[in-house]
């Protein structure tokens, strides 16, 4: 399994508040399934960061595509990259 870092900004849309419960439910399911390590908004609320656990980039991208924020175009400038953790947990 590999770790993937997703960073994104928010589009200016009322759908962000509307879809937030669905987004959080999606993240909770990923966490329960072992596919989510960390997630949260940036302190200035301009975007967020999600750390996913998946077999490969395609599997991680599939998880991102299932997120209601992605499906309803709430997020923008999404960047998904494999992240090699060298210091800290998990190793």
MILUM-526162 format. One line per 8 residues: number of its first residue (from 1); their letters; for each residue x, y, z of C-alpha. Coordinates in steps of 0.2 Angstrom, whole numbers, plus 5000, padded with zeros to 4 digits. Layout:
# residues N
NUM> a> X,Y,Z  ...
END
This chain:
# residues 91
1> xxxxxxxx> 5000,5000,5000  5006,5018,4996  5001,5035,5003  4993,5048,4992  4992,5067,4996  4977,5076,4989  4977,5095,4989  4963,5106,4983
9> xxxxxxxx> 4955,5123,4983  4936,5127,4984  4925,5134,4971  4914,5148,4975  4898,5138,4977  4884,5136,4989  4886,5117,4986  4900,5117,4998
17> xxxxxxxx> 4889,5119,5013  4875,5108,5005  4887,5093,5002  4897,5094,5017  4888,5081,5027  4890,5069,5012  4908,5073,5010  4911,5070,5029
25> xxxxxxxx> 4901,5053,5027  4912,5048,5013  4928,5052,5023  4921,5042,5037  4918,5027,5026  4936,5029,5019  4943,5029,5037  4933,5014,5042
33> xxxxxxxx> 4939,5005,5026  4957,5009,5030  4959,5020,5014  4960,5037,5024  4974,5042,5035  4971,5061,5038  4959,5074,5031  4955,5092,5035
41> xxxxxxxx> 4953,5110,5028  4967,5122,5028  4967,5135,5043  4962,5149,5031  4948,5138,5024  4954,5141,5006  4956,5122,5003  4960,5106,5011
49> xxxxxxxx> 4972,5091,5012  4968,5072,5012  4980,5058,5014  4974,5042,5006  4980,5024,5007  4979,5014,4991  4987,5001,4980  4992,5014,4966
57> xxxxxxxx> 4988,5031,4959  4973,5024,4949  4965,5017,4965  4968,5033,4974  4960,5043,4960  4945,5032,4960  4943,5036,4979  4944,5055,4975
65> xxxxxxxx> 4931,5053,4961  4919,5045,4973  4919,5060,4985  4903,5071,4984  4914,5087,4983  4923,5080,4968  4907,5074,4960  4898,5091,4962
73> xxxxxxxx> 4913,5102,4957  4915,5109,4975  4934,5108,4974  4946,5115,4961  4964,5113,4957  4965,5095,4964  4982,5088,4964  4984,5070,4969
81> xxxxxxxx> 5002,5063,4971  5010,5048,4979  5018,5053,4995  5034,5044,5002  5033,5047,5021  5051,5046,5027  5049,5053,5045  5035,5051,5057
89> xxx> 5021,5039,5057  5015,5028,5047  5031,5022,5039
END
